[in-house]
């Protein structure tokens, strides 16, 4: 049974208390990024199966053409036929173990697997293949560049938690190609893994240069950054835009709830937060916001439970926030 004690005056501080030192990283975006093709541009390829059939026919006509075989292997990789792609890569290496594009493709596949499983061993194997690409500006068969070598190397160093090295590689990539949204997002992620992100610079460019299905997820992360920076209206706009795109994201609803909370639209905020918790993944911040909403509804026991969960899941939480939560718990225990 909830306690009906008079709402304590100091608890109103929560409506203006910004989590100035709280960091988050939307893992659902990282998982999605590990499954998207990043070696080519963002344009959607029309009918990739017809391209695969064409390349297969060309190989039947000339099975010794390593360039065509690599294009075929890469197109299989793009279309998510990973085992078939790997077989073709091995056939190429059997003829020429120094064929650089194959090492890049194998490195890309292992990078994805390493990210999915946080597998440091696969990350190191991937790095060995990617190291064969000595010149990231080289031309590859099919007309693309080897810039993405730097990106994949950075992803593996993130898996190994060597974030400074990852950021250096991403900076180099941006010097060579400043129009890849995924690269900006990866740099934001690496920075967020080390400390709090206090700028939307990389997320702004990730959104600008990304036209794939991942773009709405970048709006989600920018909503979170803007919320922690106190840019409430912009945070709400980003969260609503992400939700309107149709993505399934508990983070988006959580950040929307946070923005509505700071706008003192408590009923709407509670509805959004209830929706957020129907998803399997929400940021730790969601527990703090829901706790704050429950304080407003005088559901003090449930609020304390949410604050405890936030302290358990959160990282780099400001001392002011921790002190505030301790005050709430002390007050609740006394009353």
Secondary structure, 3 states (H helix, E strand, C coil): CCCCCCCCHHHHHHHCCCCCCCCCCCHHHHHHHCCCCCCCCCCCCCCHHHHHHHHHHHHHHCCCCHHHHHHHHHHHHHCCCHHHHHHHHHHHHHHCCCCHHHHHHHHHHHHHHHHHHCCHHHHHHHHHHHCCCCCCCCECCCCCECCHHHHHHHHHHHHCCCHHHHHHHHHHHHHHCCCCHHHHHHHHHHHHHHCCCCCCHHHHHHHHHCCCCCHHHHHHHHHHHHHHCCCHHHHHHHHHHHHHCCCCCHHHHHHHHHHHHHCCCHHHHHHHHHHHCCCCCCCCHHHHHHHHHHHHCCCHHHHHHHHHHHHHHCCCCCHHHHHHHHHHHHHHHHC
